[in-house]
């Protein structure tokens, strides 16, 4: 659990690790009730280590790397727990290059936490408010999408009572859209509460009621989104990335003629990219891995089914608002319901709770069954059986041309996982 004491210590440790002569550190946050407390503690820690703190207030996460680049900060900290409930909170750091800190740097900060406190610094840093940060972020969005006109477009935005509640409606209005906003009254406790990209029912209902052209739902810190078409159908990150990929490629703005996705990305995406002649690199689940692969290959676009979409041409982070605007740019006036970038295969994911996920995964019977089902679906779909990284779960995911085949293959594999897990437990 993130406490004020830990935030204080993290601020000091991160500042000392960054080093330099009086480093300048940006701190922003989302709308959770613990945000102001943790902001104060983190700022005190940074100042105690000699860093100067600029408090940017409530902003979407992607504003941090943008402001780092614009003002030359040595470090930026975002206080947020993304799509989690208000009780949770966390801190993520961005370096002077605008990227999240490397694993090695994070490990060094952790090691500093375990060391005995140092004596007082030669200088205590200053803490001050940074005004105009929302306008800086809006200006960057407007510059990126200067050619995009939303005149005549009726949009529904679900801001999750989170960090996008001011910026998202404003940029859409500036670009000419008529905007209906849901979940725009944060009270510290209602962030992600039955709203946002993890609860899209509100947007879907608004779209089904009619009168709107497209809907977007952001998460609490604004680094991802899902879309909803005029029929109320939810459009996930796979389809949005496919739309963006084909659009940028047509505009000769797709570096490396490639895109990065994760192992959870729908098989239909791969089929569509293969037909379009676009290279696809696949990573483990997590926007961090997508970003690492983009940097390694020098490519510009990647994303996840969950709605994290990274456009390196704008910012090296998922940005829900920018992704929504990129979607509209790609549609070029077409209705989202008429999207044709990919044919999505039926997908079923079952999380099987087990006593020992490693023992279950080591089963020869499960390995053989997975291989057999994969072979039967080759060229038509796929199977993915993997352990959870944090829980005693085995995740079974199947994609096939029909719902019936998907359910049947998934059911057979889930039964084997349960049988083998029970055997391992005895």
C-alpha positions, 0 to 999 in steps of 0.5 A, a space after each residue: 500500500 502506498 503511504 505518505 511515508 513511502 511517498 516521502 521516501 520515494 521522492 527523496 530516493 528518486 531525486 538522489 538517483 537522478 542527481 545533478 545540480 538541483 534537479 527540477 521535478 514535475 509532479 502531477 496526479 489524478 483525482 483520487 482523494 489520496 492524491 493531494 496527501 501523496 502529492 505533498 509527501 512526494 514533494 517534501 521528499 523531493 525537496 528534502 533531497 535538494 530537488 525543486 518541485 513544480 506541482 502541475 495539478 490534475 492532468 492525464 498521465 501523458 501530459 508528464 512526458 510532454 511537459 518534460 520535453 517542453 520545459 526540460 524537467 530532470 524527472 516527472 512523477 505521476 500519482 495515479 492508479 490508472 483504472 483501479 478504484 479510488 482506494 488504490 494509488 501509485 507513483 510512476 516516474 518519467 526521466 528527462 528523455 520523456 520515457 518511463 524509468 528503466 528497470 535498472 533505474 527503478 531498482 537503484 531507487 529501491 536500493 536507496 530506499 533500503 539504505 540509511 537516511 542521508 544527512 540534510 542536503 546542502 540546499 533544500 529545494 523549493 516547492 511551487 505551483 506550475 500554472 497553465 499545465 492544462 493549456 500546455 497539454 491542450 496546445 500540444 494536442 491542438 498542434 498535433 491535430 491542427 488539420 482535424 475538423 470535428 465540425 458537425 460531429 456529436 461525441 459522447 465522452 466518459 471521463 471516468 471522473 478522472 484526470 481527463 475531465 477537463 482536458 478531453 471535453 475542451 479539446 473536442 470542443 475546440 476542434 468543433 465537436 458537439 460534446 456530451 460528457 459523462 462522469 465529469 464530476 470527480 469527488 475523490 472517490 468516484 474515479 472509475 466507479 461504474 464509469 470509464 473504459 472499464 465500465 462502458 455501459 454508460 457510453 453504450 447506452 447513450 449511443 443506443 439512445 441515438 443522436 450521437 455519432 461516436 463515443 469514447 471512454 477514458 480510464 482514470 489517468 487518461 492513458 487509454 480508451 475504448 470507443 463505442 459506435 452508433 449502434 452501441 457496440 464497443 470497439 477495443 484497442 485491437 480495432 482502434 490500432 488497426 484503424 490507426 495503422 492503415 491510416 498512418 501507412 496510407 499517409 506514409 507516417 508509419 515508421 518501419 511499416 510496422 506495428 507492435 501489439 501483445 500476445 492478447 491481440 486478436 488473430 484477425 488483426 494479424 490477418 489484416 496486417 498480413 494482407 496489408 503488408 504491414 509487419 507486426 511485432 508481438 510482446 508480452 502483455 503490458 504497455 511497457 513492453 510495447 514501448 520497449 519494442 517500439 524503441 528497439 525497432 524504431 517504429 512509431 505505433 503500438 497498442 493493446 486490446 485494453 486500449 493503451 495506444 502509443 503514437 510515438 509521433 506525439 508522445 512516448 506513452 499511451 494517451 487516451 485523448 490523442 488516441 480518440 482524435 487519431 481514431 477520428 482522423 483515421 475515420 476521415 468522416 466515416 461512421 465507426 460502425 462501418 469500420 473495416 480495418 480488420 475482421 475480429 475473430 470470436 475470442 474467449 478468455 477463461 481464468 482458471 484458479 489453481 493452487 500452483 500455476 507453475 505446477 499446472 503449466 508443467 503438465 505434459 498433458 496440458 502441453 500436448 493438448 495445447 499443441 494439438 488444439 493450436 495445430 487444428 486452428 493453424 491459419 484460422 485462429 489460435 490458442 494461448 495458455 499462460 500463467 498469470 504473473 500476479 495470481 494463482 491463475 492459468 489463463 486460457 484464451 482461444 480465438 476461432 472462426 465461430 463462437 461455437 468452435 471457440 467455446 468448444 476448444 476453450 472448454 476442452 482446455 479449461 477442463 484439462 487445466 482443472 484436471 491437471 491442477 487437481 492432480 498436482 495438488 494431491 
